[in-house]
Amino acid sequence: MTHQQQGDTMSSSEPEFNDAREYSSLEEVMNTLLTAKGKSFRELDQTGRALTGGNKGSLGQIIEESVLKYAINSDAAPDIHIGDTSYELKVTPLKHIKKGKQTSAKERLVIDIINYLTLADETDFESSKIWDKAKNIILVYYYDDRTDKKKELRIDCKVLASYLMKYEADDLATIKNDWHVIRDKVASGHADSLSESDTNYLAACTKGANSKQLREAPAPAGANTATIFAKQRAFSLKTSYMTAIARKLLNRKSETVRLPIPQEQNLDEYVAAKFIPYTGKSSRDIASELQVSAAPTAKNYNSSLAFAMLGASKSSISKIEQFSKANISQFKSVTIYPDGLPREHMSFKAITDDQWEEWANPQTTWEQSFVRDFFETSKFLIMVSKSPIPYQSGHDKAKDIFKGAFLWNMPEDDIEQYVKPVWETMHTLLVAHTPLNYGIRGKNLIPGSSFNSVFHLRPHASKGKDNGSAKDRSILPNGEVITKQCFWLDRRYIARIIASNL
């Protein structure tokens, strides 16, 4: 049978479509979707969508046309209507992580492209365009664990299950606050400085093949023009949030604990309210009041204090459900000394071999890079204490004064101004297989602390490449062996962050 004949055969058996997309009940819709469980998208396809190989969009179209039997459309209205209630259908992938022991969302859940000009005119979340599409979402899950995407086609993935997505009450308060943060930034004329990490669960993610896809947005007050241009972005629910939703819907075991956030309070308000009563107290007094048993000499002393103040039963940031949902990925404790500065720069996780390979790939762009993605999507919980005396060996943390704590993300402007040049410099060197001359004084090409006084690379290992073990070394794509490196933020930059947040 020729390709054309195959297409003709499929078109002759096309289903009769429910043009109105109206159904008698939610039960009817969910039972219909249940018939797809365990079947591949190739098996389900009745209209020839699978012939193209199955891009992400075609999987949703197969569910729409061949399972729910309604024609695909490009209008902005929700997909399914049951009486006066509308539902949005989202076909979204999951993946296995940690050697198959855990389930994770494979990507964020994109809801709708942001029209900056109309968003600025909206004033109420409950009547907003985004909430109209997001309040009732039917999720169709499939696992995409393909390792060779040239040989393994997406259409051969199998439907896992379908669920009606539900929001926790305090999650909804946080999502509502996220919408206001995005809306207010757009309305004030700063759509061009939006970042995915500005918010907790609902985000404004970049949408488009590259950063050159722009949309009109309101200009700031006093500008010479009524509009500016900003990167095209879409409202989306973060990958981290969708991971938590998937695990709950699939009844996967979770080791996280929930912060006791009142349903009317959002995450930012809760965090701020929990830390304020302890401001100005010594660490010793806080530990005594909250019965924290960790010794001041312990590495986890400050984190134990912070999580006790938050009312969390665990002192690991990854074990707190709301932090995990918001991709608040790291806890950072900073001690400020009488000179107004922390003693050290702030470090992050070591760069992996796979990340070095990506960095050296000539096809990788800044927009696709793991470096940009990390700072664009991550938030941090920063706890600040002040030492009454200059730093000295044997510094007694129990005598430090708690100054406050806050959630922080790197502003988009700082990512572009300070992080991007470091990535570009290293990308150029790595693509050209230029020797970095690591360890050779005066010739080392890795951007160090003097590169831009904000962001740099430095070693992240207990021992150097020459006297350490394999875990202390990285072998670069050009074969050069260097001590493991990580990202660092300059201590003067950290001091400025703290001054602007406390």
C-alpha positions in Angstrom: 0.0 0.0 0.0 1.4 3.4 -0.9 1.7 6.3 1.5 -1.2 8.0 -0.4 -3.4 4.9 -0.3 -2.7 4.5 3.4 -3.8 8.1 3.9 -6.9 7.5 1.7 -7.9 4.4 3.7 -7.6 6.4 7.0 -9.7 9.3 5.7 -12.4 7.0 4.6 -12.8 5.7 8.2 -12.7 9.1 9.8 -15.1 9.3 12.8 -18.2 11.5 12.8 -17.2 14.5 14.8 -19.0 16.1 17.7 -18.8 19.6 16.2 -20.2 21.3 19.3 -17.8 19.4 21.6 -20.7 19.0 24.0 -21.1 16.0 26.3 -23.8 14.8 28.7 -21.5 14.4 31.8 -18.0 14.4 33.0 -18.4 10.7 33.6 -19.1 10.2 29.9 -15.8 12.0 29.0 -13.7 10.2 31.5 -15.1 6.8 30.6 -14.4 7.5 26.9 -10.8 8.4 27.8 -10.6 5.2 29.8 -10.9 3.3 26.5 -7.5 4.7 25.5 -5.7 3.4 28.5 -2.8 1.1 27.7 -3.0 1.8 23.9 -0.3 3.6 21.9 -1.2 6.8 20.0 -0.4 4.9 16.8 -3.1 2.3 17.7 -5.6 5.0 18.6 -5.1 7.1 15.5 -8.0 7.0 13.0 -7.3 10.1 11.0 -3.7 9.7 9.9 -2.1 12.0 12.5 0.4 9.3 13.2 1.8 9.4 9.7 3.8 12.5 10.5 5.7 10.7 13.2 3.9 12.2 16.1 5.0 15.6 17.3 3.7 16.7 20.7 0.8 18.5 19.2 -0.4 15.5 17.2 -0.8 13.4 20.3 -3.4 15.7 21.6 -5.1 15.8 18.2 -5.3 12.0 18.2 -7.1 12.0 21.5 -9.4 14.8 20.3 -10.3 13.3 17.0 -10.0 9.5 17.4 -11.0 9.1 21.1 -13.3 12.0 22.1 -14.4 12.4 18.4 -14.4 16.1 18.0 -12.6 18.1 15.3 -9.4 20.0 16.3 -9.6 23.7 16.5 -7.4 26.7 17.0 -10.0 28.9 18.8 -9.3 30.2 22.3 -12.4 28.6 23.9 -12.0 25.6 26.2 -12.1 22.2 24.4 -15.0 20.4 26.1 -18.5 21.6 27.2 -20.7 19.9 29.8 -23.7 22.0 30.4 -22.5 25.4 31.6 -19.1 24.1 32.6 -16.1 24.0 30.2 -13.0 21.8 30.4 -9.5 22.1 28.8 -7.9 18.9 27.6 -4.1 18.5 28.0 -2.1 15.5 26.8 1.1 15.7 28.8 4.2 13.4 29.2 5.7 11.9 32.3 9.1 10.3 32.8 10.7 7.9 35.2 13.6 9.2 37.2 16.0 7.7 39.9 16.4 4.4 38.0 12.7 4.1 37.4 11.7 4.5 41.1 10.0 7.9 40.8 7.7 9.6 38.4 8.3 13.2 37.2 6.5 15.5 34.8 8.6 15.7 31.7 7.7 19.4 31.0 5.7 22.4 32.2 2.0 22.5 31.3 1.5 25.4 28.9 -2.0 26.9 29.2 -2.1 29.8 26.9 0.0 32.4 25.1 0.1 35.7 27.0 -1.4 38.7 25.2 0.3 41.5 27.1 -2.0 44.2 25.9 -5.2 42.5 27.0 -3.7 41.1 30.2 -2.8 44.7 31.4 -6.6 45.5 31.2 -7.6 42.5 33.4 -8.1 43.2 37.1 -9.5 40.1 38.6 -8.0 36.6 38.5 -11.3 34.8 38.8 -12.6 36.5 35.6 -9.2 36.3 33.8 -8.7 34.6 30.4 -6.1 32.2 31.9 -8.3 31.0 34.8 -11.2 30.4 32.3 -8.8 27.8 30.6 -7.0 26.5 33.7 -9.8 26.0 36.3 -11.0 22.8 34.8 -8.3 20.7 33.2 -8.5 17.1 32.1 -5.0 15.6 32.0 -4.2 12.6 29.8 -0.8 11.2 30.9 1.7 9.1 29.0 5.3 8.0 29.8 7.9 9.2 27.5 11.1 7.4 28.5 12.6 7.1 25.0 16.4 7.1 24.9 16.8 7.2 21.1 14.3 9.6 19.7 15.4 9.0 16.1 14.4 5.3 16.3 11.7 5.5 18.9 8.7 7.6 17.9 6.5 9.5 20.3 3.4 8.0 18.7 4.4 4.6 20.1 4.2 5.9 23.7 1.1 4.5 25.5 -1.7 6.3 27.3 -1.3 5.8 31.0 -4.4 7.3 32.6 -6.7 10.4 32.5 -7.6 12.6 35.5 -9.4 15.7 36.4 -6.9 18.1 37.8 -7.7 19.5 41.3 -6.1 22.4 43.1 -5.4 22.5 46.8 -6.9 25.6 48.5 -3.6 27.1 49.5 -2.1 26.2 46.0 -4.9 28.2 44.4 -4.1 31.2 46.6 -0.5 31.0 45.5 -1.5 30.6 41.8 -3.7 33.7 42.2 -0.9 35.7 43.6 1.4 34.5 40.8 -1.1 35.8 38.3 -1.1 39.2 40.0 2.7 39.3 40.0 2.8 38.7 36.3 -0.1 40.9 35.5 1.3 43.8 37.5 4.7 43.5 35.9 3.2 43.6 32.5 0.8 46.5 33.3 3.6 48.6 34.8 5.5 48.3 31.5 8.0 45.6 32.4 6.9 42.6 30.4 10.5 42.6 28.9 11.9 41.7 32.4 9.6 38.8 33.2 11.2 35.6 34.4 9.8 32.2 35.0 11.2 32.3 38.5 9.4 35.5 39.4 6.5 33.3 40.6 5.9 30.0 42.4 3.5 27.7 40.6 2.0 29.7 37.7 4.8 31.0 35.5 5.4 33.1 32.4 7.6 30.8 30.4 9.2 31.7 27.1 7.3 30.3 24.1 8.8 30.2 20.7 11.8 28.7 18.8 14.1 31.6 19.9 14.2 34.9 21.8 13.5 36.8 18.6 9.8 36.0 18.7 8.4 39.2 20.3 5.0 40.6 21.2 3.8 44.1 21.9 3.4 45.1 25.5 2.5 48.2 27.5 5.4 50.6 27.9 6.4 52.1 31.3 4.9 55.3 32.4 6.7 58.3 30.9 8.1 56.3 27.9 8.2 58.0 24.5 6.0 55.2 23.0 2.8 53.5 24.1 4.2 50.0 23.7 7.4 48.0 23.9 8.4 44.6 22.6 8.9 41.7 24.9 9.8 38.0 24.4 6.7 35.9 23.6 5.7 34.1 26.8 2.9 31.8 27.9 1.1 31.1 31.1 2.2 27.7 32.3 2.2 25.5 35.4 5.8 24.7 36.3 7.3 21.3 35.8 8.0 21.1 39.5 4.3 21.8 40.3 3.0 19.3 37.7 5.4 16.7 39.1 3.7 17.0 42.5 0.2 16.9 40.9 1.1 13.8 38.9 2.5 11.9 41.9 -0.7 12.7 43.9 -3.1 11.7 41.1 -1.2 8.5 40.5 -1.0 7.7 44.2 2.8 7.6 44.1 4.6 7.5 47.4 5.7 10.9 48.5 8.3 11.7 51.1 7.4 15.4 51.3 5.5 17.1 54.1 3.1 20.0 53.7 3.6 23.4 55.3 0.4 24.2 57.3 -0.5 27.1 55.1 -4.0 28.5 55.7 -6.2 28.2 52.6 -6.5 32.0 52.2 -2.7 32.6 52.4 -0.2 32.2 49.6 3.3 30.8 49.9 5.1 34.1 49.9 2.8 35.5 52.6 3.2 32.4 54.8 7.0 32.4 54.5 7.2 36.1 55.4 4.8 35.8 58.4 6.7 32.8 59.8 10.1 34.5 59.9 9.1 38.0 61.1 8.6 37.1 64.9 12.2 35.9 65.2 13.9 38.9 63.6 16.5 40.4 66.0 16.8 37.3 68.2 20.0 35.4 68.6 20.3 31.9 67.1 20.8 30.5 70.6 17.5 32.0 71.7 15.6 30.8 68.6 17.0 27.3 69.1 16.0 27.2 72.7 12.5 28.5 71.9 11.9 26.0 69.1 13.7 23.2 70.8 16.2 22.7 68.0 18.7 20.1 69.0 21.4 20.7 66.3 24.7 22.0 67.8 25.9 25.4 66.6 29.0 23.6 65.1 26.8 21.4 62.9 26.6 22.1 59.2 22.8 21.9 59.4 22.5 24.3 62.3 21.1 27.3 60.4 18.9 25.2 58.2 17.4 23.4 61.2 16.6 26.9 62.7 15.0 28.1 59.4 12.8 25.1 59.0 11.8 25.1 62.6 10.7 28.7 62.2 8.7 27.7 59.2 6.9 25.0 61.2 8.3 22.2 59.0 8.8 18.8 60.4 11.8 18.2 58.1 14.9 20.3 57.5 15.5 19.5 53.9 14.1 21.9 51.3 13.4 19.1 48.8 11.1 17.4 51.4 8.7 20.3 51.7 5.8 19.9 49.2 5.1 23.6 48.5 8.8 24.3 48.0 9.2 21.4 45.7 6.2 22.5 43.7 7.6 26.0 43.3 11.1 24.7 42.4 12.5 26.4 45.4 15.5 24.1 45.0 18.1 25.3 47.5 18.5 26.7 51.0 21.3 29.3 51.4 22.5 30.5 54.7 24.4 33.8 54.7 26.2 35.4 57.6 26.9 39.1 57.3 29.9 40.5 59.2 30.5 44.0 60.5 32.0 45.1 57.2 28.6 44.5 55.6 29.7 41.5 53.5 29.5 37.7 53.8 32.9 36.1 54.0 32.4 33.8 51.0 30.9 33.8 47.5 27.7 31.6 47.1 28.2 28.3 45.4 25.8 26.0 43.5 25.9 22.4 42.4 28.9 21.0 40.5 28.7 20.9 36.7 28.1 17.4 35.4 29.8 15.7 32.5 26.6 15.7 30.5 26.3 19.5 31.1 29.9 20.0 29.9 29.0 18.0 26.7 25.9 20.2 26.2 28.0 23.3 26.7 30.5 22.2 24.0 27.8 21.3 21.5 27.8 23.9 18.6 24.1 23.4 18.1 23.3 24.5 21.7 22.0 28.0 22.0 21.9 30.3 25.0 18.1 29.9 25.2 18.4 26.1 25.3 21.3 26.0 27.8 21.1 24.3 31.2 22.7 27.4 32.7 20.0 29.8 31.6 17.3 27.2 32.5 18.6 26.8 36.0 18.5 30.5 36.8 15.3 31.2 34.8 13.4 28.5 36.6 14.9 28.2 40.1 14.1 30.0 43.4 16.1 30.0 46.6 15.3 30.3 50.3 18.0 32.7 51.7 18.4 33.0 55.5 20.5 35.9 56.8 22.2 36.2 60.1 24.6 38.9 61.4 27.7 38.2 63.3 28.4 40.8 66.1 32.2 40.4 65.5 34.5 40.1 62.5 35.0 36.6 61.1 37.5 34.5 63.1 38.3 30.8 63.4 35.8 29.1 65.7 33.0 31.5 64.9 30.1 30.9 67.3 26.9 30.7 65.2 24.8 30.6 68.4 25.7 34.3 69.0 24.6 35.4 65.5 21.5 37.6 65.2 18.7 36.5 62.9 18.0 39.3 60.4 15.4 37.6 58.3 14.8 35.2 55.4 13.2 35.5 52.0 12.6 33.7 48.7 14.8 35.0 45.8 15.2 34.4 42.1 17.8 36.0 39.9 16.2 38.9 37.9 15.9 38.4 34.1 18.1 41.5 33.5 20.9 40.0 35.7 20.7 36.7 34.0 21.2 38.4 30.6 23.8 40.9 31.8 26.0 38.7 34.0 25.3 35.0 33.4 24.9 35.0 29.6 28.4 36.5 28.9 30.0 33.7 31.0 28.0 31.1 29.1 28.9 32.6 25.8 32.6 32.8 26.6 32.8 29.2 27.7 30.6 28.1 24.8 33.0 29.7 22.3 36.1 28.1 24.0 34.5 24.6 24.3 33.1 24.5 20.8 36.5 25.4 19.4 38.2 22.8 21.7 40.5 25.5 23.0 42.7 24.4 25.9 41.5 26.2 29.0 44.9 26.1 30.6 43.3 25.3 33.9 45.7 25.7 36.8 48.3 27.7 34.9 48.6 31.0 36.6 47.9 33.9 34.3 46.7 31.7 31.4 43.6 30.1 32.8 40.7 31.0 30.4 37.8 30.0 32.7 35.9 33.2 33.7 36.8 33.8 37.3 35.7 36.2 40.0 37.0 39.3 38.2 35.1 38.5 35.0 32.1 40.6 35.8 32.0 40.8 39.7 28.7 38.9 39.8 28.9 35.4 38.2 31.8 33.1 37.7 33.1 29.6 37.7 35.4 28.2 40.4 36.4 24.7 41.7 33.8 22.7 43.6 35.7 19.8 45.0 37.4 18.8 48.3 40.7 18.2 46.5 42.3 19.4 43.2 42.5 17.4 40.0 46.1 16.3 40.7 45.7 15.0 44.3 42.0 14.2 44.4 39.9 11.2 43.3 37.8 10.8 40.2 34.9 12.5 41.8 37.0 15.6 42.2 37.8 15.8 38.4 35.9 16.6 35.2 37.1 15.4 31.8 36.1 18.1 29.3 34.9 17.2 25.7 38.4 18.3 24.4 40.0 15.7 26.7 41.4 18.3 29.2 41.2 17.3 32.9 40.2 20.0 35.3 39.0 20.2 39.0 35.2 20.0 39.2 33.7 23.4 38.7 30.4 25.1 39.7 28.7 28.4 39.5 29.4 31.1 42.1 27.7 34.4 42.8 30.0 37.1 44.1 29.7 38.0 47.8 29.2 41.7 47.0 26.3 40.8 44.8 24.8 38.7 47.6 25.2 41.7 50.0 23.2 43.8 47.5 20.5 41.1 47.2 20.1 41.0 51.0 20.0 44.8 51.3 17.2 45.0 48.7 15.1 42.3 50.4 15.5 42.9 54.1 
